[in-house]
Amino acid sequence: MLGMASAQTSPTEQPEPRLGLRERKKIQTRRAIRSAAYRLFADQGYDATPVDRIAEAADVSPSTVFRYFPTKEDIVLSDDYDPLMEAAIRARPADEPPLESIRQGVLDALRHFIDTDIAELRQRSRLVHEVPALRGRSAEGMAQSGRMLCGVLAERTGRSPHDLELRVAVAAVLGAMQEAMMHWVEQGQSEDPLALIDRTLGVLARGLTL
């Protein structure tokens, strides 16, 4: 909800391809909009911050904001967590129990977000907890994550991605993660979120099989 790879490359690994100028600029613009929004949300509140004010603070036009984030809620809810989690799960040993692969993939992706920007993770979690519109929209993101996880687990287990038991297991994982992050906020975000998610998924691992 937050590094997966070392900054060094081993002799057997290939360096990631360098992004082109256009792609780098898109990433920079996206980050600038999100950073400006989070600053304003912290200063004046989510509901009191219009998109045109976010655009002004990010030095872009309102249309640019909407090109990157279709709604204000998307500024908070959209992230790169799913691709990181998917890649981490796919990298797990093929003979590993599926739910353990999910557990480790979730932890790897979250570790990346913690290492990258723990302050943003804290603020995003608080906003989802406090703002009803964000809580409602977060269900859409969970559904998308669920489809991704079902697809990955279907490949690892030979089941259909529509298999009921598989869908139940994925829903349990996502629901548990959501509850863990809300617990983190309600307890003042004093606990280590990585340890909290690990503990939460451990509860499921002791009672779920796939």
N, C-alpha and C positions, 0 to 999 in steps of 0.2 A: 503495500500500500504505500522498501521505499522505493570493494569493487569486484564485479564479477571476474574481470580479467586483469592480470598484472599489466603494468605499463611496458614491461619488457616482453620480448617475443622469443620463445625458445627456438632452437635450431630447426625443430620439426614443424613449427607453426609458420603460417604465412601471414604477413602483416595485412591488416584490413585495407581495402582500397581507399584512397584519399577521395573525399567528396569534392565535387566540382564547386566552382565559385557560386553558382546559382543555388545549389543545395545548401551551402554554408550560410548564404545570406538568408535563406528561408528559415533555417534553424535559429539564426541570430535574431531575426524579426519575431519569431514565435516566442523566444525566451524574453525578449524585451517587453513584449505585450504582457506576458504572464508576470514578469517581475514588477512591472508598473501596476498591474491589477492588484497583486498581493500587497504592495505598499499602500495603495489606496484603501483596500479592504481593511488593513490593520489600522489605518488612521481614521477612517470615517464610517466603516461598516460596509458589509456586502450590499445590502439593500439600498443604501444611500449613495452608491457609486455607479453612475451611469456609464454606458459604453463610450460615449463621446469624451468623457473625462479620462477614461483609461487610454483612449487613442491619443489624446493630447499629452498625457504623461509619458507615453511611449514614443512620441514624436512620429505618429503615423496617422492616417485618416481612419475614420470610423469604418469605412468600407474595407480597409485592409484588415482591421480587427475581425470583421465578420468573415473575411475570406479565410482566415486562419482558424477562427472559432465561430461557428454558426450562431451560437447563443452565448450569453454571459456565463451561463452555467458550465459551458464547455471549457472555459478558461481554467476553471478549477478541476473539472472532472477528467479532462483528456490528459493522457500521459503516455509514456512509452513502456509501461509496466508489462503489458501483455506480450509484446514481442520479446522482451528480455526473458520473461518467464517461460515462454514457449521454447526459446533457444536453449535455456538451461535444462528444461525437462528432456528435450531431444538429445542432449549431450549425456544424459545419465546412462549407466550400463543397461543393456537390453534385457538382462535377466533380473534386474532389480524389481521388487514388488511395485506395481503401478502407483500406489498411494505414497510410497516412500519417494518415488521419483517426483511426484507433485510436491511433496513436502520440501525436498531439497531444492527444486526449481523455484518454488515460492521464496525460500530463504535466500537463495542466490540473488534473485531479482530485487528483493527488499534490501539486501545488503548494499546493492549498487545505489539505490535511492538514498539510503542513509549516508553512505559515503559521499554522494554527490551533493545533497542539500537537505540535511535533516530539518532545517528551519522551514523549508517549504512543505515537507511532509507533516510537520507539526501544524502549520497553519491550515493546510488542506484538510486534515483530519478534523480540526476544530470547526471549520466552516461546514463540512458535511454533517457534523453532529448538530450544529446550531441552526442551520438554514433549511427550513422545510423543503424549499424548491430543489435544493441540492440533494437532500436525502431521497426525494422522489426520483430525480433523474439518475441517481447512482444505481438504481435498479436496472436501468438500461445497460450501463457499463458492466454490471455483474452478468447480465444475460449474454453479452458479447464475450466476456471472459469464459463463461460456461461453455459456449459453443466451441471456442478455441480448445479448452481443456478436453472436452468430449472428443474432438477430432484427434488430438494427440494421444489420448488414452485408447481410442479405438484402434489406432495403429499399433500400439504397444500390446494390446490384449487380443486383437483379432475380432473384437466385438464391433457391432454397428455403432456409429456415433449416436444413434437414437435408442440404444439399448437402455431399458428402464433402470436396471441396477447401476449402470455406469452413470446415468444422469443423476441418480439419487446421490451417489458418492461425490460427484462434482459439486452438486448443490450444497451438500453438507460441508465440503471444504470451503466454498466461497462464503457461505453463511457464517461459518466459524471464524473466518478471517475478518469479516465485517464486524462481528461481535467483539473480537479481540481489539480491533482498532477503536471501536466506540468505548470499550472498557479503558483503553489507554487514555483517551481524552477525559473520561469521567474521573479518572484517578489522578488528573493533573499532569499527565504525560511524564510522570517521574520514572516509570519503568523502562527498561530496555525493550523497544518494540520488537527487535529481532528475537530476543528470548521469549517474549510474550507470544509471538506467532508460533514459534517452535513448540512451546508448551501447549498451545491451543491445538495445533495439528497432531501433537502427540496423543491428545485425548481421543481424536478420531482414529488414529492408527491402532489404538488399543481395542477399538470396538468395531471397526469396519474392515471388511475384506472385499477383494475384487478379483 
